[in-house]
Amino acid sequence: MAKWGEGDPRWIVEERPDATNVNNWHWVEKNATPWSRERLRVLLSGQTLEKGPVRIEFSDFKKLEGEATANNRKAKLIFFFEWSIDVNFIATISGSETECKGSVEILNLSDENEAHEIEISVHIETAGPHENEIGHILSTDGLSFVRSKVGTYVRELKEEFSKGIILPVDSKGAIRPQAVATQGKTVVDKKRFQNDIIQKTEEKVTTAETQNALKTGGFELTETFKVPPERLFEILTASELVSVWSPNSSIDAREGGQFSLLGGVMSGHFTKLANAALISMAWRLKSYPSGHFANVTFTLKDKGDSTDLELKADQVPEQLIEDTKTGFSRYYFQNIGKKFGISLNLF
């Protein structure tokens, strides 16, 4: 038995004012979801955006789903959050009684993205003479508005939920780095926690992939556009046209060329291109398992007065097939149809 004052320093707590969870060895987790949901409601709904004669009021939420947690272990604060948000709006023009309704979807609100990387997708439900003007304002000033509110949310989340998570402190109340005992001395190990988390995460992913082979599937979709195949091919591959229906995108339309749409929400590379006839891609959503790509092929069929765009996809993660179908239907077909006015369908 050790003499008084000679015990293992890892078990000495009298120097800690809190005397709890020494060195924060164990995870401390706080549920930030209820607070986040309410804070996002306050920040995004009931807000007004005005530009010239246009007044846009963000009303209720079409969708507000997600979660947020604050974690701490060994003086390392980590915040996890991911939200799927679609907020309704009503736009009016000064001197006119006409209302334009729609919604703004926030595409990539998660801890993986900074506020300035946030992207939105504007969906206008009421057609009218000011539709393009309203869409432009939302895509520019509206995007800045959303990024500002997201920045406020993230800052307040970290301020609010770091208060109740205990950090290692000395007898004077100062935060100190994690220490580990070696042969007769104590050394500071500043990177051990970070390396430990990375290593365990990699082991977890590798084990899961080994034990459970990824299940995949496929689907087919067809959409008709009121343009010849040559024009539709340009809309799908020319960077200046892609940026119209998919903001914050980059594209190198050649075999082996890379593409990234909506700030990386969708990405991949081209595997085969045949002018006005075929586009094959290794394609992925950001939510796909790391390194996994689906095989996607667009076939353009000339119908004389229109073009059928036939989509065939396989090797799609089984649990994300519906998300992938929605991605193509909404962010390709609907956006292209609306931005260029070439769809035969009313979305």
Rosetta blueprint (number, residue, H / E / L):
1 M L
2 A L
3 K L
4 W L
5 G L
6 E L
7 G L
8 D L
9 P H
10 R H
11 W H
12 I L
13 V L
14 E L
15 E L
16 R L
17 P L
18 D L
19 A L
20 T L
21 N L
22 V H
23 N H
24 N H
25 W L
26 H L
27 W L
28 V E
29 E E
30 K E
31 N E
32 A L
33 T H
34 P H
35 W H
36 S H
37 R H
38 E H
39 R H
40 L H
41 R H
42 V H
43 L H
44 L H
45 S L
46 G L
47 Q L
48 T E
49 L E
50 E E
51 K E
52 G L
53 P L
54 V E
55 R E
56 I E
57 E E
58 F E
59 S E
60 D E
61 F E
62 K E
63 K E
64 L E
65 E E
66 G E
67 E E
68 A E
69 T E
70 A E
71 N E
72 N E
73 R E
74 K L
75 A L
76 K E
77 L E
78 I E
79 F E
80 F E
81 F E
82 E E
83 W E
84 S E
85 I E
86 D E
87 V E
88 N E
89 F E
90 I E
91 A E
92 T E
93 I E
94 S L
95 G L
96 S L
97 E L
98 T L
99 E E
100 C E
101 K E
102 G E
103 S E
104 V E
105 E E
106 I E
107 L E
108 N E
109 L E
110 S E
111 D L
112 E L
113 N L
114 E L
115 A H
116 H H
117 E H
118 I L
119 E L
120 I E
121 S E
122 V E
123 H E
124 I E
125 E L
126 T L
127 A L
128 G L
129 P L
130 H L
131 E H
132 N H
133 E H
134 I H
135 G H
136 H H
137 I H
138 L H
139 S H
140 T H
141 D H
142 G H
143 L H
144 S H
145 F H
146 V H
147 R H
148 S H
149 K H
150 V H
151 G H
152 T H
153 Y H
154 V H
155 R H
156 E H
157 L H
158 K H
159 E H
160 E H
161 F H
162 S L
163 K L
164 G L
165 I L
166 I L
167 L L
168 P L
169 V E
170 D L
171 S L
172 K L
173 G L
174 A L
175 I E
176 R L
177 P L
178 Q L
179 A E
180 V E
181 A E
182 T L
183 Q L
184 G L
185 K L
186 T E
187 V E
188 V E
189 D L
190 K L
191 K L
192 R H
193 F H
194 Q H
195 N H
196 D H
197 I H
198 I H
199 Q H
200 K H
201 T H
202 E H
203 E H
204 K H
205 V H
206 T H
207 T H
208 A H
209 E H
210 T H
211 Q H
212 N L
213 A L
214 L L
215 K L
216 T E
217 G E
218 G E
219 F E
220 E E
221 L E
222 T E
223 E E
224 T E
225 F E
226 K L
227 V L
228 P L
229 P H
230 E H
231 R H
232 L H
233 F H
234 E H
235 I H
236 L H
237 T H
238 A L
239 S H
240 E H
241 L H
242 V H
243 S H
244 V H
245 W H
246 S L
247 P L
248 N L
249 S L
250 S E
251 I E
252 D L
253 A L
254 R L
255 E L
256 G L
257 G L
258 Q E
259 F E
260 S E
261 L E
262 L H
263 G H
264 G H
265 V L
266 M E
267 S E
268 G E
269 H E
270 F E
271 T E
272 K E
273 L E
274 A E
275 N L
276 A L
277 A L
278 L E
279 I E
280 S E
281 M E
282 A E
283 W E
284 R E
285 L E
286 K L
287 S L
288 Y L
289 P L
290 S L
291 G L
292 H L
293 F L
294 A E
295 N E
296 V E
297 T E
298 F E
299 T E
300 L E
301 K E
302 D E
303 K L
304 G L
305 D L
306 S L
307 T E
308 D E
309 L E
310 E E
311 L E
312 K E
313 A E
314 D E
315 Q E
316 V E
317 P E
318 E H
319 Q H
320 L H
321 I H
322 E H
323 D H
324 T H
325 K H
326 T H
327 G H
328 F H
329 S H
330 R H
331 Y H
332 Y H
333 F H
334 Q H
335 N H
336 I H
337 G H
338 K H
339 K H
340 F H
341 G L
342 I L
343 S E
344 L L
345 N L
346 L L
347 F L
